[in-house]
Amino acid sequence: MALIEIAIPLDDEIDHWEQLVVLDEREYRMTFEWSTREEKWYLSIADQDGNDLLTGLALNEGVELCRLSTDTSLPQGTLSLLDATGAESEPDRDQLGVRWVLLYDEAE
Protein backbone atom coordinates (compact mmCIF):
# COMPACT_ATOMS: atom_id res chain seq x y z
CA MET A 1 0.00 0.00 0.00
CA ALA A 2 1.44 3.37 -1.01
CA LEU A 3 0.40 6.91 -0.20
CA ILE A 4 0.72 9.29 -3.16
CA GLU A 5 0.50 13.07 -2.89
CA ILE A 6 -0.93 14.43 -6.12
CA ALA A 7 1.01 17.48 -7.27
CA ILE A 8 -1.32 20.40 -7.86
CA PRO A 9 0.10 23.17 -10.01
CA LEU A 10 -0.31 26.60 -8.47
CA ASP A 11 -0.92 29.86 -10.27
CA ASP A 12 -2.93 32.60 -8.61
CA GLU A 13 -4.32 33.58 -12.02
CA ILE A 14 -5.81 30.17 -12.89
CA ASP A 15 -9.26 29.10 -11.72
CA HIS A 16 -9.61 26.07 -14.01
CA TRP A 17 -7.12 23.46 -15.22
CA GLU A 18 -6.74 19.81 -16.18
CA GLN A 19 -3.93 17.44 -15.43
CA LEU A 20 -3.13 13.79 -16.01
CA VAL A 21 -2.51 11.62 -12.94
CA VAL A 22 -1.50 7.96 -12.78
CA LEU A 23 -3.26 6.03 -10.00
CA ASP A 24 -3.16 2.24 -9.67
CA GLU A 25 -1.18 2.10 -12.94
CA ARG A 26 -4.01 3.80 -14.88
CA GLU A 27 -4.10 7.32 -16.24
CA TYR A 28 -6.89 9.68 -15.18
CA ARG A 29 -7.68 13.25 -16.20
CA MET A 30 -8.46 15.47 -13.23
CA THR A 31 -10.13 18.83 -13.78
CA PHE A 32 -10.01 21.42 -11.00
CA GLU A 33 -12.34 24.42 -11.05
CA TRP A 34 -12.79 27.30 -8.62
CA SER A 35 -16.34 28.63 -8.14
CA THR A 36 -16.16 32.33 -7.30
CA ARG A 37 -19.85 32.39 -6.41
CA GLU A 38 -19.57 29.52 -3.92
CA GLU A 39 -15.92 30.11 -2.97
CA LYS A 40 -15.19 26.42 -3.37
CA TRP A 41 -12.98 24.12 -5.46
CA TYR A 42 -14.58 21.37 -7.55
CA LEU A 43 -12.98 18.26 -9.01
CA SER A 44 -14.01 16.09 -11.96
CA ILE A 45 -12.32 12.81 -12.90
CA ALA A 46 -12.32 11.20 -16.35
CA ASP A 47 -10.58 8.11 -17.69
CA GLN A 48 -7.74 8.29 -20.22
CA ASP A 49 -10.27 8.30 -23.08
CA GLY A 50 -12.08 11.33 -21.67
CA ASN A 51 -15.10 9.44 -20.33
CA ASP A 52 -16.44 11.21 -17.22
CA LEU A 53 -16.31 9.07 -14.08
CA LEU A 54 -17.10 11.74 -11.46
CA THR A 55 -18.09 15.32 -12.17
CA GLY A 56 -18.36 18.44 -10.06
CA LEU A 57 -17.31 17.05 -6.69
CA ALA A 58 -16.80 19.72 -4.06
CA LEU A 59 -13.32 19.42 -2.57
CA ASN A 60 -14.05 19.19 1.14
CA GLU A 61 -11.43 18.24 3.68
CA GLY A 62 -11.50 14.56 4.70
CA VAL A 63 -14.13 13.29 2.19
CA GLU A 64 -13.19 10.04 0.40
CA LEU A 65 -13.90 11.23 -3.16
CA CYS A 66 -13.76 7.91 -5.03
CA ARG A 67 -16.20 6.36 -2.58
CA LEU A 68 -18.95 8.74 -3.76
CA SER A 69 -19.55 6.45 -6.77
CA THR A 70 -19.73 2.71 -7.40
CA ASP A 71 -18.10 3.04 -10.84
CA THR A 72 -15.40 0.33 -10.96
CA SER A 73 -13.42 2.41 -13.48
CA LEU A 74 -12.45 4.77 -10.67
CA PRO A 75 -9.27 4.20 -8.69
CA GLN A 76 -9.97 1.65 -5.95
CA GLY A 77 -7.93 3.39 -3.26
CA THR A 78 -8.77 6.40 -1.10
CA LEU A 79 -8.60 9.88 -2.65
CA SER A 80 -9.11 12.73 -0.20
CA LEU A 81 -8.15 16.31 0.55
CA LEU A 82 -6.17 16.99 3.72
CA ASP A 83 -5.48 20.26 5.53
CA ALA A 84 -1.74 19.98 6.19
CA THR A 85 -2.02 22.34 9.18
CA GLY A 86 -4.42 19.96 10.93
CA ALA A 87 -7.02 22.74 11.35
CA GLU A 88 -9.62 20.77 9.36
CA SER A 89 -11.05 23.77 7.54
CA GLU A 90 -12.14 24.08 3.92
CA PRO A 91 -9.73 25.05 1.11
CA ASP A 92 -9.62 28.62 -0.09
CA ARG A 93 -8.72 29.73 -3.59
CA ASP A 94 -5.00 30.34 -3.12
CA GLN A 95 -3.92 27.51 -0.82
CA LEU A 96 -4.92 24.38 -2.79
CA GLY A 97 -1.73 22.39 -3.19
CA VAL A 98 0.02 24.28 -0.40
CA ARG A 99 -2.02 24.07 2.78
CA TRP A 100 -4.54 21.57 1.36
CA VAL A 101 -3.08 18.55 -0.37
CA LEU A 102 -4.81 15.87 -2.41
CA LEU A 103 -3.69 12.41 -1.28
CA TYR A 104 -4.28 9.00 -2.80
CA ASP A 105 -3.83 5.84 -0.71
CA GLU A 106 -3.60 2.82 -2.99
CA ALA A 107 -5.95 -0.12 -2.39
CA GLU A 108 -4.45 -3.13 -0.67
Secondary structure, 3 states (H helix, E strand, C coil): CCEEEECCCCCCCCCEEEEEEEECCEEEEEEEEEECCCCEEEEEEEECCCCEEEEEEECCECCCHHHHCCCCCCCCCEEEEEECCCCCCCCCCCCECCCEEEEEECCC
